[in-house]
Amino acid sequence: MTTNDAMGREYSERPWGNYTVLDDSAPNYKVKQIVVTPGKRLSYQTHKFRSEHWFIISGHATVVLDGATIELDPGGSVDIHVGQAHRCENMGTDSVVFVEIQTGTYFGEDDIVRLEDDFGRAQ
């Protein structure tokens, strides 16, 4: 469910955690803070219209990018190009928090093509 936080920013609870939109003021980028709760993971997904840069703030993230596993700690980052399959997994006991910078031409949630999903949302 998407609502607004106390600062009026878009906020959405998801089965894996939540996200807050930090900036969507420009037509060519969007910035989110994403929180993945322990034991959860995002869909394994692709996008047609955007690329993403993930910068880990806290926790230990296991990122799967086109089938390759990348382990990231705070300060680590990964670039995800348009069309690349990707997900973030939290196998730890603390939340994983990362900033996602999206660049491209369209940033709607309907640009998510779910290849695998733990919550029955795969297409």
C-alpha positions, 0 to 999 in steps of 0.5 A: 500500500502506498501512502505518504510519510510524515514529510509528505514523501511517497512511502510504500509497505511491501512484503519484503520491507518498504521504500520511501521516495526521496526525490522525484523532481526531475524527469530523468531520475528518481531516488528511493530509500529501500529497506529489506527486512531480515530473511526477505528478498525483492523479486528477481526482476528486470526493467525496460525503461530504467537503470538503477544504482544501489548504494548500501547504507546498512546491513549486508546485501546479497545481490543477484545480477544476471545470475551472478551473486555479489555480496555488499556491505555498507559503502558498497554499490552496484550498477544495474543496466536496463534489461538486467535481471536483479534482486537484493536478498537479506540473509542477515539479522539486521535490515538492509538499507540502500539508496536506489538511484533510477535513471531513464525515461519512465519510473512507474512500478508497472515497469517491473517484470518479475521473473521470480517472486516469493510472494506470488507476484511473478508474471 
